[in-house]
Amino acid sequence: MKAYGLQSGTTIDTTKKYVAIIIAVGHAAFLNLDYDSMLIENGVLFDVKGVLEMDRVDGRL
């Protein structure tokens, strides 16, 4: 991921605004976060694990 200038983490700063958020784990700690408040306008929420409701995400596997 370094080649693309990306970094992953085990925590999320809920005070920042993100262009995209990728949910790649199904941990309970991530299920009830207010992702809309953390995304910039037209930001993308992608749910790899399929743990969030479809109406909350922009895409999923």
C-alpha positions as CSV (number, residue, x, y, z in Angstrom):
1,M,0.0,0.0,0.0
2,K,3.0,2.3,0.5
3,A,3.5,2.4,-3.3
4,Y,0.1,4.1,-3.6
5,G,0.6,6.4,-0.6
6,L,-2.1,4.6,1.4
7,Q,-2.0,3.5,5.0
8,S,-4.3,1.3,7.0
9,G,-5.0,1.6,10.7
10,T,-6.7,0.0,13.7
11,T,-8.4,3.1,14.8
12,I,-10.4,5.9,13.0
13,D,-10.3,9.5,13.9
14,T,-13.9,10.5,13.9
15,T,-13.1,14.2,13.9
16,K,-11.5,14.1,10.5
17,K,-13.2,14.1,7.1
18,Y,-12.3,11.3,4.6
19,V,-12.7,11.0,0.9
20,A,-13.3,7.2,1.2
21,I,-13.7,4.8,4.0
22,I,-13.3,1.0,3.4
23,I,-14.8,-1.4,5.9
24,A,-12.6,-4.5,5.6
25,V,-13.4,-6.2,9.0
26,G,-16.6,-7.1,10.7
27,H,-15.6,-6.0,14.2
28,A,-18.5,-4.7,16.3
29,A,-16.6,-1.5,17.1
30,F,-17.0,-0.4,13.5
31,L,-20.7,-1.2,13.0
32,N,-22.3,1.8,14.8
33,L,-20.0,4.6,13.7
34,D,-21.6,7.6,12.0
35,Y,-19.8,7.3,8.7
36,D,-21.8,10.0,7.0
37,S,-20.3,12.6,9.4
38,M,-16.8,11.4,8.6
39,L,-17.1,11.6,4.8
40,I,-16.6,14.6,2.7
41,E,-19.5,15.6,0.4
42,N,-19.7,12.8,-2.2
43,G,-17.3,10.6,-0.2
44,V,-17.4,6.9,-0.7
45,L,-18.2,4.2,1.9
46,F,-17.2,0.7,0.7
47,D,-18.1,-2.4,2.8
48,V,-15.8,-5.3,1.9
49,K,-17.3,-7.7,4.5
50,G,-21.0,-6.9,3.9
51,V,-21.6,-6.0,7.6
52,L,-23.5,-2.7,7.0
53,E,-27.0,-2.3,5.6
54,M,-27.0,-1.7,1.8
55,D,-28.6,1.7,2.2
56,R,-25.6,2.9,4.2
57,V,-22.9,2.0,1.7
58,D,-21.9,3.0,-1.8
59,G,-20.6,-0.5,-2.7
60,R,-19.8,-3.9,-1.3
61,L,-18.3,-7.2,-2.4
